Amino acid sequence: MSVKEDIHSQILGGLANAIFPIKTPEELLAAFPAGADTKCKSGDCEVTAGQY
């Protein structure tokens, strides 16, 4: 699995319990388990939901 696919899978998992529709970026970040601090990691690549 590529880094992109791995991170994508983690994002989908993190949003599994989200209530849609999500209308704003702030609502999207709040939907993650640890909010903007939710981390996704693949190999040496690590990003947080609020990083971008």
VEXMARLO-131995 format. One record per atom (N, C-alpha, C): chain; residue number from 1; atom name; x, y, z. Coordinates in nm, 4 decimals. Example, Ala and Ser with C-alpha at 12.3 -4.5 7.8 and 13.67 -1.06 7.14 Angstrom:
2
SESE   kette    nr   atom          u          v          w
SESE       A     1      N     1.3190    -0.5690     0.7800
SESE       A     1     CA     1.2300    -0.4500     0.7800
SESE       A     1      C     1.3200    -0.3300     0.7800
SESE       A     2      N     1.2850    -0.2250     0.7080
SESE       A     2     CA     1.3670    -0.1060     0.7140
SESE       A     2      C     1.2900     0.0030     0.7870
END
This chain:
52
SESE   kette    nr   atom          u          v          w
SESE       A     1      N     0.0852    -0.1171     0.0000
SESE       A     1     CA     0.0000     0.0000     0.0000
SESE       A     1      C     0.0901     0.1238     0.0000
SESE       A     2      N     0.0556     0.2222    -0.0808
SESE       A     2     CA     0.1343     0.3452    -0.0877
SESE       A     2      C     0.1059     0.4327     0.0347
SESE       A     3      N     0.1916     0.5299     0.0578
SESE       A     3     CA     0.1720     0.6236     0.1688
SESE       A     3      C     0.0379     0.6943     0.1526
SESE       A     4      N     0.0083     0.7372     0.0306
SESE       A     4     CA    -0.1175     0.8074     0.0039
SESE       A     4      C    -0.2375     0.7192     0.0390
SESE       A     5      N    -0.2352     0.5948    -0.0035
SESE       A     5     CA    -0.3457     0.5025     0.0254
SESE       A     5      C    -0.3565     0.4752     0.1751
SESE       A     6      N    -0.2437     0.4620     0.2409
SESE       A     6     CA    -0.2423     0.4347     0.3843
SESE       A     6      C    -0.3012     0.5519     0.4620
SESE       A     7      N    -0.2580     0.6737     0.4317
SESE       A     7     CA    -0.3105     0.7930     0.4994
SESE       A     7      C    -0.4592     0.8092     0.4698
SESE       A     8      N    -0.4972     0.7868     0.3446
SESE       A     8     CA    -0.6390     0.7981     0.3056
SESE       A     8      C    -0.7241     0.7018     0.3876
SESE       A     9      N    -0.6780     0.5798     0.4024
SESE       A     9     CA    -0.7489     0.4797     0.4810
SESE       A     9      C    -0.7636     0.5237     0.6263
SESE       A    10      N    -0.6592     0.5826     0.6819
SESE       A    10     CA    -0.6648     0.6296     0.8196
SESE       A    10      C    -0.7629     0.7465     0.8356
SESE       A    11      N    -0.7679     0.8341     0.7363
SESE       A    11     CA    -0.8632     0.9456     0.7396
SESE       A    11      C    -1.0055     0.8923     0.7373
SESE       A    12      N    -1.0319     0.7974     0.6482
SESE       A    12     CA    -1.1664     0.7390     0.6417
SESE       A    12      C    -1.2042     0.6731     0.7741
SESE       A    13      N    -1.1099     0.6022     0.8340
SESE       A    13     CA    -1.1352     0.5401     0.9633
SESE       A    13      C    -1.1620     0.6426     1.0716
SESE       A    14      N    -1.0881     0.7529     1.0682
SESE       A    14     CA    -1.1063     0.8584     1.1669
SESE       A    14      C    -1.2405     0.9274     1.1557
SESE       A    15      N    -1.2979     0.9260     1.0374
SESE       A    15     CA    -1.4274     0.9915     1.0155
SESE       A    15      C    -1.5442     0.8933     1.0159
SESE       A    16      N    -1.5187     0.7704     1.0536
SESE       A    16     CA    -1.6230     0.6670     1.0493
SESE       A    16      C    -1.7452     0.7025     1.1339
SESE       A    17      N    -1.7261     0.7725     1.2428
SESE       A    17     CA    -1.8386     0.8074     1.3304
SESE       A    17      C    -1.8871     0.9503     1.3118
SESE       A    18      N    -1.8374     1.0175     1.2092
SESE       A    18     CA    -1.8770     1.1559     1.1830
SESE       A    18      C    -2.0221     1.1618     1.1368
SESE       A    19      N    -2.0853     1.2723     1.1692
SESE       A    19     CA    -2.2230     1.2964     1.1248
SESE       A    19      C    -2.2167     1.3895     1.0039
SESE       A    20      N    -2.2666     1.3400     0.8922
SESE       A    20     CA    -2.2650     1.4173     0.7681
SESE       A    20      C    -2.4029     1.4730     0.7412
SESE       A    21      N    -2.4158     1.5848     0.6706
SESE       A    21     CA    -2.3099     1.6535     0.5985
SESE       A    21      C    -2.2238     1.7397     0.6911
SESE       A    22      N    -2.0988     1.7503     0.6561
SESE       A    22     CA    -2.0047     1.8394     0.7230
SESE       A    22      C    -1.9917     1.9612     0.6322
SESE       A    23      N    -2.0224     2.0779     0.6859
SESE       A    23     CA    -2.0338     2.1966     0.6014
SESE       A    23      C    -1.9135     2.2903     0.6051
SESE       A    24      N    -1.8318     2.2831     0.7086
SESE       A    24     CA    -1.7205     2.3769     0.7192
SESE       A    24      C    -1.5914     2.3026     0.7539
SESE       A    25      N    -1.4783     2.3628     0.7269
SESE       A    25     CA    -1.3511     2.3008     0.7674
SESE       A    25      C    -1.3433     2.2792     0.9184
SESE       A    26      N    -1.4007     2.3699     0.9951
SESE       A    26     CA    -1.3995     2.3558     1.1400
SESE       A    26      C    -1.4791     2.2333     1.1848
SESE       A    27      N    -1.5937     2.2096     1.1214
SESE       A    27     CA    -1.6739     2.0900     1.1517
SESE       A    27      C    -1.5979     1.9635     1.1141
SESE       A    28      N    -1.5246     1.9684     1.0033
SESE       A    28     CA    -1.4461     1.8531     0.9598
SESE       A    28      C    -1.3393     1.8196     1.0631
SESE       A    29      N    -1.2648     1.9179     1.1082
SESE       A    29     CA    -1.1618     1.8926     1.2090
SESE       A    29      C    -1.2226     1.8408     1.3381
SESE       A    30      N    -1.3354     1.8958     1.3779
SESE       A    30     CA    -1.4017     1.8526     1.5013
SESE       A    30      C    -1.4519     1.7089     1.4916
SESE       A    31      N    -1.4736     1.6583     1.3711
SESE       A    31     CA    -1.5252     1.5229     1.3519
SESE       A    31      C    -1.4196     1.4152     1.3755
SESE       A    32      N    -1.2916     1.4523     1.3713
SESE       A    32     CA    -1.1856     1.3555     1.3974
SESE       A    32      C    -1.1787     1.3238     1.5462
SESE       A    33      N    -1.1366     1.2028     1.5816
SESE       A    33     CA    -1.1340     1.1613     1.7232
SESE       A    33      C    -1.0588     1.2568     1.8159
SESE       A    34      N    -0.9459     1.3100     1.7735
SESE       A    34     CA    -0.8688     1.4040     1.8567
SESE       A    34      C    -0.8683     1.5425     1.7932
SESE       A    35      N    -0.9724     1.5722     1.7163
SESE       A    35     CA    -0.9805     1.7023     1.6508
SESE       A    35      C    -0.8629     1.7262     1.5583
SESE       A    36      N    -0.8135     1.8491     1.5570
SESE       A    36     CA    -0.7037     1.8874     1.4689
SESE       A    36      C    -0.5738     1.8149     1.5027
SESE       A    37      N    -0.5647     1.7595     1.6235
SESE       A    37     CA    -0.4437     1.6884     1.6652
SESE       A    37      C    -0.4419     1.5411     1.6255
SESE       A    38      N    -0.5463     1.4933     1.5589
SESE       A    38     CA    -0.5500     1.3546     1.5132
SESE       A    38      C    -0.4332     1.3302     1.4186
SESE       A    39      N    -0.3563     1.2247     1.4450
SESE       A    39     CA    -0.2372     1.1945     1.3648
SESE       A    39      C    -0.2621     1.0771     1.2716
SESE       A    40      N    -0.2083     1.0895     1.1519
SESE       A    40     CA    -0.2030     0.9805     1.0558
SESE       A    40      C    -0.0560     0.9580     1.0256
SESE       A    41      N    -0.0156     0.8312     1.0218
SESE       A    41     CA     0.1254     0.7996     1.0005
SESE       A    41      C     0.1379     0.6821     0.9052
SESE       A    42      N     0.2362     0.6953     0.8155
SESE       A    42     CA     0.2693     0.5875     0.7236
SESE       A    42      C     0.4193     0.5925     0.7019
SESE       A    43      N     0.4897     0.4899     0.7471
SESE       A    43     CA     0.6353     0.4902     0.7361
SESE       A    43      C     0.6930     0.6078     0.8122
SESE       A    44      N     0.7724     0.6888     0.7458
SESE       A    44     CA     0.8333     0.8069     0.8070
SESE       A    44      C     0.7464     0.9311     0.7942
SESE       A    45      N     0.6344     0.9206     0.7275
SESE       A    45     CA     0.5453     1.0355     0.7036
SESE       A    45      C     0.4404     1.0420     0.8148
SESE       A    46      N     0.4327     1.1558     0.8826
SESE       A    46     CA     0.3313     1.1761     0.9864
SESE       A    46      C     0.2705     1.3136     0.9686
SESE       A    47      N     0.1370     1.3198     0.9654
SESE       A    47     CA     0.0656     1.4461     0.9532
SESE       A    47      C    -0.0470     1.4498     1.0542
SESE       A    48      N    -0.0890     1.5711     1.0897
SESE       A    48     CA    -0.2056     1.5856     1.1754
SESE       A    48      C    -0.3203     1.6392     1.0905
SESE       A    49      N    -0.4414     1.6189     1.1369
SESE       A    49     CA    -0.5578     1.6651     1.0620
SESE       A    49      C    -0.5556     1.8166     1.0432
SESE       A    50      N    -0.5060     1.8898     1.1404
SESE       A    50     CA    -0.5043     2.0350     1.1324
SESE       A    50      C    -0.3833     2.0931     1.0615
SESE       A    51      N    -0.2941     2.0088     1.0172
SESE       A    51     CA    -0.1702     2.0564     0.9578
SESE       A    51      C    -0.1940     2.1278     0.8250
SESE       A    52      N    -0.2910     2.0885     0.7500
SESE       A    52     CA    -0.3129     2.1471     0.6180
SESE       A    52      C    -0.4443     2.2090     0.6132
END
